[in-house]
Amino acid sequence: MPAPRVALVGAGAFGRNHLRVIHASPNATLAGVFDLDPARAAEAAQPYGCPVFDSLEALARASAAAVVATPTVTHSEIGCRLVHLGLDVLVEKPIAHSPSAARTLVETARSTGRVLQVGHLERFNPVVIALAGVVTKPLFFEIHRLSEFTTRSLDVDVVLDLMIHDIDIVLTLTGELPQEIRAAGISILTPKVDIANVRLQFPGGCVANLTASRVSTERVRKLRLFQPHEYISLDYARKDAVRFKVKPPLTIDFSPLPVTSDEPLRLELEAFFECVTTHKQPVVTGEHGLSALEVATGILDKIEEHSRLVARTLEAQAPRI
């Protein structure tokens, strides 16, 4: 069976990473690039000698599948157009800018019978794959995802930019949706939320504390998971983890978690290529992306509620003239 022809929509910084991996894969053929800025598309395509398309329709005629790496607000519209044109689609995270837009994309892909995979890249991080293999009953998560400030992804809040990775991981490992959300967040350098702290309570008793910041002085990507008789400390960036186990009578044994070295983006795209070829269900489905987005939206609602409470408190405490 010939390798599927896969195109890129959106030739920004991360889109170019997709181009590199698609071009290098033995399981796909790089069909070409489309971007609203033809010069940017041509610049991205030049190292690979691939075509630059002048429309999504032209792209669809030359491709079997596409990766959508455009601004979040366009994901649903572009994804729906592509699946209606007969293409399988991998759309970058978050799946869309709102749950209603995400549902439209999920339902359109379902009704047309096309593959829809969502780019929650951390699911393909080798250390997360290793962690999933040893999780028993999660009881408590402590997660920090901190970044130095950049101008990337400022069209969305830090919850949709950074924290959504960890929301997806926690939902996957618990197999549940939270029954309670508590959250606070503030804007520092942008009009949107730049720092957020969240507590998720799950029906089975698990609690997850998540912190995300895009105005930190350092880059941190760490997850700590507690489950019966065990604690696992994971570093997303280093792709390593250590297991601490309690053994009778009161001793602690620790050992590194075996992790296979690989690039998450390569694993993600290879999984997508396989789905395009076999039409099996993706590891990260549209429904998974929708669930993560709904929780993220719930978090943003709670942050807004907390902000109004703080504003009322400050107003009440302000000196009267």
ZIDA-V570173 format. One record per residue. N is the residue number from 0. RES is the residue in one letter. OMEGA is omega as a letter, one per 20 degrees, with the letter a starting at -180 (999 if undefined). D_LAST is the distance of its C-alpha to the last C-alpha in Angstrom with 2 decimals. Layout:
n-><N;N>
res-><RES;RES>
omega-><OMEGA;OMEGA>
d_last-><D_LAST;D_LAST>
//
This chain:
n-><0;1;2;3;4;5;6;7;8;9;10;11;12;13;14;15;16;17;18;19;20;21;22;23;24;25;26;27;28;29;30;31;32;33;34;35;36;37;38;39;40;41;42;43;44;45;46;47;48;49;50;51;52;53;54;55;56;57;58;59;60;61;62;63;64;65;66;67;68;69;70;71;72;73;74;75;76;77;78;79;80;81;82;83;84;85;86;87;88;89;90;91;92;93;94;95;96;97;98;99;100;101;102;103;104;105;106;107;108;109;110;111;112;113;114;115;116;117;118;119;120;121;122;123;124;125;126;127;128;129;130;131;132;133;134;135;136;137;138;139;140;141;142;143;144;145;146;147;148;149;150;151;152;153;154;155;156;157;158;159;160;161;162;163;164;165;166;167;168;169;170;171;172;173;174;175;176;177;178;179;180;181;182;183;184;185;186;187;188;189;190;191;192;193;194;195;196;197;198;199;200;201;202;203;204;205;206;207;208;209;210;211;212;213;214;215;216;217;218;219;220;221;222;223;224;225;226;227;228;229;230;231;232;233;234;235;236;237;238;239;240;241;242;243;244;245;246;247;248;249;250;251;252;253;254;255;256;257;258;259;260;261;262;263;264;265;266;267;268;269;270;271;272;273;274;275;276;277;278;279;280;281;282;283;284;285;286;287;288;289;290;291;292;293;294;295;296;297;298;299;300;301;302;303;304;305;306;307;308;309;310;311;312;313;314;315;316;317;318;319;320>
res-><M;P;A;P;R;V;A;L;V;G;A;G;A;F;G;R;N;H;L;R;V;I;H;A;S;P;N;A;T;L;A;G;V;F;D;L;D;P;A;R;A;A;E;A;A;Q;P;Y;G;C;P;V;F;D;S;L;E;A;L;A;R;A;S;A;A;A;V;V;A;T;P;T;V;T;H;S;E;I;G;C;R;L;V;H;L;G;L;D;V;L;V;E;K;P;I;A;H;S;P;S;A;A;R;T;L;V;E;T;A;R;S;T;G;R;V;L;Q;V;G;H;L;E;R;F;N;P;V;V;I;A;L;A;G;V;V;T;K;P;L;F;F;E;I;H;R;L;S;E;F;T;T;R;S;L;D;V;D;V;V;L;D;L;M;I;H;D;I;D;I;V;L;T;L;T;G;E;L;P;Q;E;I;R;A;A;G;I;S;I;L;T;P;K;V;D;I;A;N;V;R;L;Q;F;P;G;G;C;V;A;N;L;T;A;S;R;V;S;T;E;R;V;R;K;L;R;L;F;Q;P;H;E;Y;I;S;L;D;Y;A;R;K;D;A;V;R;F;K;V;K;P;P;L;T;I;D;F;S;P;L;P;V;T;S;D;E;P;L;R;L;E;L;E;A;F;F;E;C;V;T;T;H;K;Q;P;V;V;T;G;E;H;G;L;S;A;L;E;V;A;T;G;I;L;D;K;I;E;E;H;S;R;L;V;A;R;T;L;E;A;Q;A;P;R;I>
omega-><a;r;a;r;a;a;r;r;a;a;r;a;a;r;a;r;r;r;a;a;r;a;a;a;r;a;r;r;r;a;a;a;r;r;r;r;a;a;r;r;a;r;a;a;a;a;a;r;a;a;r;a;r;r;r;r;r;r;a;a;a;a;r;a;a;r;r;a;a;r;a;a;a;a;a;a;a;r;r;r;a;a;r;r;r;a;r;a;r;a;a;r;i;a;a;a;r;r;a;r;r;r;r;r;a;a;r;r;a;a;r;r;a;r;r;r;a;a;r;a;a;r;a;r;a;a;r;r;r;r;a;a;a;r;r;a;r;r;a;r;r;a;r;r;a;r;r;a;r;r;r;r;r;r;r;r;r;r;r;a;a;a;a;r;a;r;r;r;a;r;a;a;r;a;a;r;a;r;r;r;r;a;r;r;a;r;a;a;a;r;a;a;a;r;r;r;a;r;r;r;a;a;a;r;r;r;r;r;a;r;r;r;r;r;a;r;r;r;a;r;a;r;r;a;r;r;a;r;a;r;a;r;a;r;a;a;r;a;r;a;r;r;r;a;r;r;a;i;r;r;r;r;r;a;r;r;r;a;r;a;r;r;a;a;r;r;r;a;r;r;r;r;r;r;r;a;a;a;r;a;r;r;r;a;r;r;r;r;r;r;r;r;r;r;r;r;r;r;r;r;r;r;r;r;r;r;r;r;r;a;r;r;r;r;a;a;a;a;r;a;999>
d_last-><78.97;77.36;73.91;71.20;69.78;66.02;63.63;60.07;57.27;54.48;55.51;52.33;52.26;52.97;55.34;57.47;57.84;59.23;61.65;62.94;63.63;65.15;67.43;68.61;69.35;72.99;71.81;70.10;70.68;67.83;68.05;65.47;61.84;59.60;56.23;54.40;54.68;58.50;58.29;56.39;58.91;61.80;60.43;60.03;63.49;65.34;66.05;67.63;69.47;68.22;67.65;64.41;63.97;62.53;61.45;61.06;64.21;66.21;64.85;65.88;69.40;69.91;68.21;68.39;64.90;61.66;58.72;55.36;53.01;50.62;46.82;45.85;44.86;48.50;50.31;50.99;52.08;54.38;55.68;56.60;58.35;60.36;61.53;62.52;64.52;66.34;64.73;63.64;60.14;58.18;54.50;52.11;49.31;47.12;49.52;47.08;43.44;43.18;45.27;46.52;47.77;49.35;51.12;52.50;53.96;55.39;56.97;58.37;60.01;61.41;62.81;64.44;65.82;64.29;63.14;59.37;58.25;54.66;54.05;52.50;54.12;53.41;55.77;58.52;57.48;60.61;58.68;56.97;60.41;61.73;58.83;59.49;63.05;62.14;59.21;60.14;57.20;53.78;51.50;48.61;47.51;45.24;44.91;43.18;43.44;41.58;42.10;41.12;39.24;41.49;41.16;43.51;42.53;38.95;39.52;38.88;36.57;37.83;38.90;41.36;42.26;42.99;42.35;44.58;47.60;46.87;45.98;49.44;51.13;49.58;50.46;53.98;54.58;53.22;54.76;51.81;48.56;45.47;44.51;40.98;38.58;35.48;33.75;30.78;30.47;28.32;28.69;29.12;31.22;31.76;29.94;31.99;32.06;33.57;33.58;34.36;35.38;37.28;39.13;41.96;43.79;47.30;49.47;52.05;49.60;48.99;45.51;44.54;41.64;41.12;38.99;39.03;37.42;38.24;36.16;38.07;39.77;43.00;45.06;45.64;47.64;48.39;49.15;49.99;51.79;52.73;55.54;58.00;59.47;58.23;55.41;55.58;53.56;53.70;52.74;52.68;52.88;55.75;57.40;58.31;57.69;58.74;59.67;59.21;61.36;61.63;65.27;66.83;66.56;63.32;63.88;61.98;63.96;62.39;63.86;62.79;62.63;65.39;63.88;65.81;64.74;63.91;61.30;59.00;58.97;62.76;63.00;60.53;62.42;65.83;64.75;63.71;67.03;68.89;67.02;67.85;71.50;71.86;69.06;68.14;64.62;62.24;60.81;57.30;57.52;55.23;54.41;53.34;51.07;49.61;48.97;47.16;45.04;44.17;43.00;41.04;39.37;38.57;36.98;34.80;33.73;32.74;30.82;28.87;28.28;27.07;24.74;23.09;22.75;21.12;18.66;17.73;17.46;15.18;12.88;12.98;12.34;9.37;6.46;3.81;0.00>
//
